[in-house]
Amino acid sequence: MTNTLLTNLKRTVAPAALLLCLGNPAWSGTFDDAPVISVTGDGLIFSDPTEGVLPPGLKAVTGEVNADFPNTDNPKDITNCLMSNTPDFTCTAPPGSGKRVKTQLTGPTPMDIMLSTQSSSGVTEYYTYGKTSNLTGARILAFKVQLGTGSGDSFTPFDTADPATAALFDQDYNSKFNLPDGLFGDGGQEEAGIGFFDSTSAEMTIANTDNTLDATDLSNSVLANYFGNSLIDNSMLPKAFFWDATGTPVASDEAQLIAWYNLSAGQWQYGNLGVDSSTYLDDKLQAMADSLGVTVADLGYTGGGAVPADIVAAMQANGLYTQDVVEDLRNLNLNYIIDLGDVAGNNVTMRIAPIFAPIVEQTATRYQFATAGRLDAAANIPYLDIGNAETYQTAISDIMAIEDPVARNDMLETTGYSFLPAFSAVGFEFGQNITNGIGRPVAQKQNGSVTLSTMGGPTSWKIGDDTYAFVSAGAQKANYDRTTNAIGYDVNSHYMMVGGEKFVDNQVSVGLFGGYSDGTSDADQSRGSIDGSGGFVGGFVRTAFGNGGAAQFMIGYQDLSYDMSRNVMGSTARASTDGHQVFGAIDAEYMFGQDRLRFGPTGSLEMYHLSVDGFDETGAGAWNLSVGDQSGTVTVASAGMRGQYALSSSAQAPTLSGAIKYNKVSGDDQLVQTAFVGLPSSATPVDGFDMNWVTADVGIDVPLSQTGTFSSSLHAGISGTFSSDYESHALQVSFNAKF
């Protein structure tokens, strides 16, 4: 066998040597050294070269082919494993060397890890050093870990009838899913010798059916008392104090967990900082007291007891003590053995499927999932009970009693902010009103040359040499249909604008404008409303070019105020907040023809960037929400045709105008932090704009009179925007006068 072939087989040195000695290929079912083919579903494998874990985060080590290990509770002598991709370590590296494959679950869909294998005859055992983190947005009550083929909807668990052609979980080994020992157990690698919350392990009950590990009931009495029998989500973690003990007798590589904040009790509480009466604990308490400038007695330490208020204040004022969250409460160690046979197709899929509370499981959208996860946590995680848990539990029972799944989730949606996109829509409609309100550039031929005309602009009157003042007003009604993660809503808006335009020469003008907008968005199903208003300022430059071209650049800023109401569970929650918007547009057209008929292409590019400050609701008791900052950008690209026609050759002839344009509208999706007031926040998905629509407008300019230097005209116009999920109608009437 050549060295090249050995390289292609991607095996470790020990198996390769065995092959050479035997003279013929004798591989049993084995994983490739770099086995990750794909990771799909809602999850990822963590990797970070700065921490010594190289992409893709997982490797296989095959130290003994066709191995059947004794399967003791201690895997220290098992030389085959799936472990993190740390180049300096193998399966037999000591505890604490970072062997665990760190997966992160990010949503309700199972995570599928497809791994490549090689087949011959026999079965090889692999110990799996795993850890999974809950970043789904909901607490996890149970897991299914499965072995099979395919992924997503095509995933099929292995047939257990013939282990020689399957990958199955070893029945001789007692698989273990547990929270890290540093929190519940003997302290793990920490010198404290005891878990921060309890000395007893927090483990799940596991049923092994060969191709599936069914893990349920994460059990520990202290865990149940504070956090319930579940793996809580990253968004639900309690705050904690960590101490940098560098230079003390109890120094360690990482800052040490000292105390955590129990929301339900409204107090900071110590954890177990060491085994009672141990030298380590005595040294630790003395070092802490010295760092804070107090005595050991002043610390008032008791494992699980309250931290005195003056000690809390001292920690907050001391740079050695920092606040973070107890991250390991969302992490679960996964230990099991895989018996790998000769599988068809040379690949195995390892699936990790989280199981949630019924109200979470039954949801159909990401918004519903996030809303249900938030409600379920507030109802069932004891340390989050600030007096409202029973209210939330009753609401869950009432929601789940609704038989129609659509109606059930409609009721669930009201407990969150189901029309958050309306904030962006109100700002967008304001911006569109302003962009349209200043008019468009129009080129006209005069004495054989092209010049810039005022006829595309709003109502105006001359106030000096080549200087015009103008006024513009308008109203618009828009309807937004339901999207995946939001209820539908209407937006009714109005504006008033004044400004001035100075002609630098016949082909260039500059202008300034300012005004005020107001509007209201009403959510469907009477879920609530958002009232917005604010002043705006801006400027523009217009130019004519070629034989019929005209272009305009506009930029502006708007300060905004919002007043909101939201109907939830028979109450109305109210809030107010502020925001601002920066907007800009480039508009151009090129007109052909002469005399009475002119027509040509037109196009524009518009951008609206809106920011809205966070706010807390009042008036709805337990149902009041705290909503974080919002920020996003909407872009509109348009192209179409415009034309105008004078009804006669007279200078006083009415002129008809019209345009039709295709618009591509795109906006940022957002994740907005949302929580019941007083509780930790989690991300609410907010759909951005992703629409295509057609806009048509028609208008008429009618000269009214001309006496000496005075002339006047009336303009009237309507416009409409149409698509499958958006509709808008606007009306504009203006009076133009020049003195």
Helices and strands as residue ranges (DSSP letters): H 3-9, H 13-22, E 30-40, E 43-45, G 49-51, E 58-62, G 75-77, E 80-84, E 101-105, E 111-118, E 124-134, E 142-149, G 152-154, E 156-157, G 163-165, E 167-169, E 176-178, E 203-208, E 212-219, H 221-227, G 234-236, E 239-243, E 256-262, E 267-270, H 279-292, H 296-299, H 309-316, E 321-325, G 327-330, E 331-340, G 344-346, E 347-355, H 358-361, H 366-380, G 382-384, H 389-400, H 405-413, H 421-437, E 442-446, E 449-453, E 459-464, E 467-480, E 489-503, E 508-523, G 524-526, E 528-545, E 549-568, E 571-590, E 592-594, E 597-612, E 615-616, G 621-623, E 625-627, E 630-646, E 655-667, E 670-676, E 682-686, E 690-707, E 710-722, E 726-738
